[in-house]
Amino acid sequence: MNTPLKLEGAAPLLLAAHESVTRDEAGRRADELLETLRAAEVARVLIASDDPAKLLVAIAAASRAKADLWIVAASHSAEKLESLAGEFGVGLLLTDGAPRLMTNEARAAGQGRICLMTSGTTGEPKIVAHTLERLVSRAVAASASVPESRWLLTYQPTSFAGLQVILTAASTGGAIVVASHREPRAWFDAARAHRVSHVSGTPTFWRSLLMVAEPGSLRSLRQATLGGESVDQPTLDRIRHAFPQSRITHIYASTEAGVVFSVNDGRAGFPASWLAGVVQGVELRVRDGILEVRTPRSMLGYLSRHSASLSEGWLATGDRVEVSAERVHFLGREDDVINVGGAKVRPRVVESFLLGLAGVAEARVFGCPNPITGHVVAAEVVVDRGIDQNALRARLLRACQAELAAPQVPRVLRFVDSVAVAASGKKG
């Protein structure tokens, strides 16, 4: 099979509560789909499914047929799928039902592109074009073939991060483990039952997992990877304490930029020296406080009416950073600020401070309207088990008043059982 995906052999590719799929079985399905594409002369395919095996089958077949493939979440309505198919001239629609040939295909030759939808957390979702080679190049270069590896899928399968886990497992001989449902206890149970070796998730995911993980559990875990949000030092330290046998990696990536770089030294941010040259095949720079990257793994471009924010190959990431003590620290998205009487407060900075205080398991910081200052800082806090909330409230407020600037101090502090988390695994 002329693809970097390894879809041959009796080893498992997918381990889920409802089914298991071998690599041979996935390979046979890809062969059948390839025959369908060639017989119908289809050059553009859209798949709407959250099933990792179905996604891999579609990717493998479309790649061999040199067809363009649009990948979207199964949650989209039938009307939305029809709209996307019409907009891009799709010839075959794949869902969890039977394949459906469309009548509105644009009779242009396929280019072998893989087209993904951004999360839309900072505006209207965009369609981003990649190639399979770009999507897997970092995974293949960084990972040896380890057939016994098992990868817990915590991200949405159709997101860039989810596809990275799926493609990495498929291209390096590993198996993908899917929990019965998307919540911390189910993820922990699946990881323990299938003895996962690799877990990748947002810092928010990791903090939720640590709340349910039993001491000394998951001894099979060899690689803990964080991505998708700013990574704070308290969370890195907690993972190290809970899973001392594991290598801990922070990956910086986005749908547009691809996988940019990884950090393995156990510290938040990345070395400021990386701004001076080429690191992991990528150039980095800071312009007006925003991180910019130039990488061979970036997108081919946006489709439709969107245009890429590229200048001489440089992509503005939209992530605000601060250089201090020979380290580059992430402060959050450029537009993620709370205006408190004219002072700009970065929620991630306050969250990181709260997470570093004893007794705090999770924190979400946001703005609340205020008639005098416009907004004030508010915080929701999940406490560790067995902590007295009244004593903790007084201690948190004292620490904030002593260590934070006045506009950063939470004026509203609520204790909650959990914080809102979006489907992307990031805080809502």
N, C-alpha and C positions, 0 to 999 in steps of 0.2 A: 504494500500500500504506500503510495508516494505522498506521505504526510509525516510530520514529526510526531503525530500521535501514535502510540503503541497499542493497536487494537487487534493483537493476535495472542493466542495462548489461553490456557484454562484458568489462569489466575483471575481473581475477582477485580472488576473495575469499579463496581458500585455495591455498597453494603448499606441497605436501608431497612426500615422496619417492615415495609410492605413487599420488598423484592431484593434480589441480588442479581447482578448482571456480570457475566464474565467478559473478558476482553474479546474472545472469539465471537460471542453473541453480538456484541456491539459492532464488531467488524463485519459480520454478515448483514446486519441491518444497514450499515453504511453502503455495502455493495448493492443492496436492493434499492436504496434511495438513489444511488448514483445511476443505476439503470433507468429509473423513473425520470431523472433530470435529463439524461441523454435522449431517451425516447421522445420526450415531450419538447425537447430543445429549449429547456428552461435555463435562463441566464440569471434570474433574480429570484431569491427565495426569502421568505420571512418565516421565522419560527417564534411562536409564543408558547413557551413551556418553562416550567421550573424544574423539570426532570433532568439531572446532569447527564444521564446516559443518552437521552434524546438530543440534548444540545450537542454532545460530542459526535453523535451519528450525523447530525446535520452539518456540523463543521467539517468533519472528515469528507463527507460526500461532496459538499459544495467546493471544498478546496481542490479535490481531484477533478471536478468538472469545471474548475475556474469560474464558478458562478459567484455572484455577490450574495451575501447572506446578511439579512437584518435579524438581530436578536433582541426580543423584547419580553417583558415579564408576562406571565400567564394572566395576571390580574387585569390586563387591558380588556375593555369591552369589545364585543364583536364589531360595533360601529367604529371604534378606534382602529381596530385591525384592518377593516375595510378601507378606512381613510388612509392609513399608512401604505397599504398595498396599492391603492390608486395613485397616491402621490409619487411613489417611487417605481411604478410599473412592475410590480412583483408578479411573477408567473406561477408560483406555487406557494400556498399557505399551509404551514405545518402547525398544528396545535396538538393537544392531547387526544384529539379525535382523529378521524381519517384525513389523509392529505387531500388538499383541495386545489385543483388547477384553476387559475384565474384567467380571465379573458382580456385583461387590460395590460398585459406585459409589454414593456417597452422593448422593441426588438433590437436592442443594442447588445453587443457582446459583453459578457461578464468580465470583470477585472480581478476576480478573486478577493474582493474586499470583504472584511467583516465589519458590520456597522452596528454600533452600540448606542444606547440612549443614556445620556447623563442623568444623574439623580434628580436634577431640578431643584436642589435644596437652595440654590442661590438665584433662582429665576426659572424661566421656561426651559424644559428639557431640550437638549440639542442632540442631533444625530452625529456621531463621530465615526469616521472611517479608519480602520486599521488593516493590516494584513496579518495572517496567521503567523508568519515568520516573525514579525515584530512582537506579537503578543507572547510568543513562547521563547524568544531569543534569550531573555534574561533568565528564565527558569531553566532552560537547557544548559546555559553557561554556568549557572550557580549550583546546580544540583546534579549529583551523580545518579546513575540508575540504581535505585534501591527498591527492588520488587516487594520487599516486606513492609514498606512504609504505608501508613494509613493516615489519611488527611481528613480531619473533621471539617465539614462545610458549614460555616456559620453565617457567611454573607449570602445575600440574595444570589441565586445561581446566575441570573442574567446580568448582574452588575459587573463592572470591570474587575472588582476585587474577587467576586465569586468565580468569574471565568478564569482568573489567574490561578486560583486554587484547583479548579477542575482541569485546566490545561496542564498545569504543573504535574499533577498526579498522573494524568494520562500520558504525558510525554516522558516521564521518568520511571514508569513502571509501578506506580503506587495505586492504592485503592481509595475511593472517595467514600466517606462515611456520612450518612445523612440521618439526622435525628427524627423522631416521630413527629415532633412539632417544634416550633421556633421559640423556645423559652429555656432559661438557664438549667433547670433540673433535667429537661430532656436532653440537652446537649451534654451535660455531665454524664448522664446514664449511658448515652450512646458512646461517648469517648471511653468510658470504663468497660463497657461490654465488648467493644471491638478493639480494645487496647490500641488506641490511636497513638501515633508517633509524632504527628505534626498538627498543630492547631494554629489557625490564623484568624484574627478578629480585631475589631476596633478596641481601643482602650475601654470603652463603655462595656463591650462584651466581656472583656477579661475581668473587670471589677464585678460584674454580675456572676460570672463563673466562680470567682473566689468566694462569693457569699454562700455558695452551695457545695463547693468542693470540700470533701472530708480531708482532714489532716493526713498527710502521707499517701494520698490517693494519686492516681494517674502516674504511676512509676514508669509506664511505657512512654511517656511524653519525652521526646528528644528535642523538639523544636517548637518554641513559642514565638509567634510572629504577631506584631501589632501594626495596624495601618488604618487609614481612613479618617483619623482625627489627630489633633495635636497630642503627642505622647508626653505625659508628665512623669517626673521622677518618682513620686510616691507609688504610682502604678507599676513602674518597672521594678522597683524595690520589692513590692508585694509579690509579684510573679517570681522573682528570684528566691524569695523566702519560701514560697509555697512549692516551687518546682526546682530545687537546686540542681537537679541532674540535667536540666534543659538548657539549650542554647537560646538566648533571647535576642530577637532581631526586630528592629523598627524599620519598616519599609515605607519610603515616601513614594507615592504613586498617585496618578489620577487618570480618568478616562482619556483626557486629552494628551497628557504627557507620557502615558505609559508608566512602566516601572522605572523610576528615576535613579534611586540609590537605596542602599540598606545600611543600617548602623548596627554594629554588634558589640559596642563597648559598654553597654549597660547604662549609658547616660542619655538623658533627654537631649533633643536637638542633634546637631552634628558639628564636627570640628570646623572652626573658622578657616583653617588652612585649606579646606576644600574649595574655598572661593578663589584660590590662586592658580588652579590648573585643572587638568582633566582627571576626574575621579570616577571609576567604574564606567568609563566610556562617556561620561557626561560632564558638561561645563555648567557651573553655577555662578550666579552673581546676584547682588542685591541692588535694586534701583528704587529710590524713594521708599525704602522700607519694605518692598515687595520682592519675594524670591522669584528670579527668572532662571529658566533652564534651557539648555540647548542639548538635545539628545537624539540619537539615531532611532530611539524607540518611541518617539512621539507619534501622534496621529498623522494620517495622510492629510486630514483636514476635516472641516465640518461639511455636512451636506445641506442642501436646501438653502435657506436665506441667511444662514449664519456665516460669519467669516472668522477665520482664526486670528487670534491676537499674537501674530508672529512678526518679529522684526529681525531681519537677517538671521533667521533660524532660531531666534530666542522666543520662548513662550513665557508670557507673564502668568504665573500660577494663581495670583489672587490671594496668596498666603502672606500675611504680614509677619516679618521676623525681626529679631533684635540681636545684634552682635555684642556679646559681653563675655569677658573672662575667657577669651579664645574659643568661644562656643557660639553657634548660631541657634537661637531658641525661637520656636514657633509661638506666635501670639494669637493665632486664630485667623479667620478669613478677613479680608480687607474691610468688608462692610459689617462685620460682626462687632458692633460697639454699642454701648449704652451711654447716651448723652445725659450726664448728671450736672445740670446747671452750667453747661458749656465744657465740662471736663469729659474726655472720652475714656470710658472704662472698658477694658477687654474682659469679657466674661471668662475666657479660658484661664487668664492669669489668676483671677479670684478663685476659680474652681481648683486650680492646681494648689493654691495655698490651703484651701479647706481640706483637700484630700491628703495633705501632708500632716494634718492634725490627728492625734490619737482619738479613736472612737468614730471616725468618719469613714464609712464604707463607700459612699457615692455622694456626689454633689452636682447640682445643676444651678447655674447662675443665669439670671435673666433680668430684664428691666421691667419695673412696674410704674405706671403713670403716676405723676405727682404734680399737683397744681402749682407748686413753687419752683421746683427744679426741673420740671419736664418729666424726668424719670428718677427713680432711685433704684439701687441694686437690691435684688431679691435673691434668695437662695433656698432651694429645697435640699434637704440633707437626709440620707439614709444612714442610720447609725449601726455600728457593729452590735452583734448579739450581746445581751447582758449589760448594756451601757445605760446608765440613768440619764434620761433625756433632760431633765431640769438642770442637773449639774453640768451636763455637756453644753447646753445652751449658754450658760453663763461663761464657761471656759472658752467657747468659740468666739463669743462677742468680745471678750477681753483680748484674745489673741489677735482678732481682726483690728481692733482699735489700736493695739500696740504696734502692729507690723504693716498694716496697709495704709495707703493714703486715704484721707477722709472720704472722697467720693467713692472709693472702692468698698467701703465697709457696708455689708448688707444691712439695710434698714428693715427688711422683712426676712424672717428666718423661720422656715417651716420644716418640721420633721415629717417624712413620708415613708411609706413602705417600699416604694420604688419610684424612679423618675421615668418620664416619658421617653420612649426610644422609638425612632422612626424605623421603617422597614429596612433601611440601609444599615441598621445597627448603630447609627449615630444618635446622639441625644436629640430629642424632638424640641 
